Amino acid sequence: MVYQFRATIPESKIFFRVYEIKGEMTLFRFNSFITDDLGFSPDQMVLFEGYDEKGALCSEYGLFDMGDGAMDTVTFDDVVQRGENELHYLFDLRNNRFIKLVFEGECPFSPMRSYPFLSEEKGQNPDQFRARYEEAPAVPTLHPRRDAARFDDPEDDLDDDFDDDDDDEGGDDMFDDGEGEELYDEGEGKE
């Protein structure tokens, strides 16, 4: 069985990830995957909280068994069978910051994929050690056709930008050492 979960951050309207996860995967193995995927530090304490469809907290899964099972023994099959269609992945316990994983349904297994599989994404990764999520300002990108024409202008010859004044025949080439001193390359232009 392969499940599809949508990951969002409550303080962002931009960030989301869609993960396809095999049912037999443990929460501990998924923690390793999402830590790597989001660039989090792997040595931080984390916690999964399971919520039912009414939004009531049902279970807590930590590195140690806190009564509902440890992350290395609980699988996504277990979570779905318990009716916990929402998981909160607490990655910052001190500030109660979490990623909400909402069960969206089952999806077909593909032998060409390695699971868990990131099928969709938007927004930059959250910073694990900041007090809140901050989206980076948009960086302008080049449009493949429109902006490429700007650089392919036959009348704009890039060689015109370079000055060939120091190609005096038979003379020594001059260089500036950055401190206002002129240096001469004795080897150039001499035979």
WOWO-V236918 format. One record per backbone hydrogen bond with DSSP energy under -1.0 kcal/mol. NH is the residue of the N-H (numbers start at 0). CO is the residue of the C=O. E is the energy in kcal/mol with one decimal. If there is no record, write none. Layout:
nh,co,e
NH,CO,E
NH,CO,E
//
This chain:
nh,co,e
2,20,-3.4
3,104,-3.1
4,18,-2.8
5,101,-2.4
6,16,-3.9
7,99,-2.2
11,8,-2.2
15,121,-2.2
16,6,-1.9
17,119,-2.4
18,4,-3.0
19,116,-2.9
20,2,-3.1
22,0,-3.2
24,21,-1.5
26,73,-2.4
27,70,-2.0
29,25,-2.0
30,26,-2.3
31,27,-1.9
32,28,-1.9
33,29,-3.1
34,30,-2.2
35,31,-1.7
36,32,-2.9
37,33,-2.4
39,34,-2.2
43,40,-1.0
46,89,-1.4
47,60,-2.7
48,87,-2.1
49,58,-2.6
50,85,-3.1
51,55,-2.0
54,51,-1.8
57,49,-3.4
58,49,-1.5
60,47,-3.4
70,61,-2.9
72,69,-2.1
73,69,-1.4
75,24,-1.7
76,22,-2.6
78,74,-1.9
79,75,-2.5
80,76,-2.6
81,77,-1.7
82,79,-1.4
83,78,-2.1
84,82,-1.3
85,50,-1.5
86,100,-3.0
87,48,-2.5
88,98,-3.0
89,46,-3.0
89,87,-1.0
90,96,-1.2
91,96,-1.6
96,91,-2.1
98,88,-1.7
99,7,-2.8
100,86,-3.6
101,5,-2.6
102,84,-3.1
103,3,-3.4
106,1,-2.3
112,109,-1.7
116,19,-2.6
118,17,-2.5
119,17,-1.1
121,15,-2.2
129,126,-1.3
146,142,-1.2
148,144,-1.3
151,147,-1.0
155,152,-1.1
156,154,-1.1
159,156,-1.7
160,157,-1.4
161,158,-1.1
166,163,-1.2
170,167,-1.2
174,182,-3.2
176,180,-2.1
182,174,-4.2
184,172,-2.5
185,183,-1.0
//
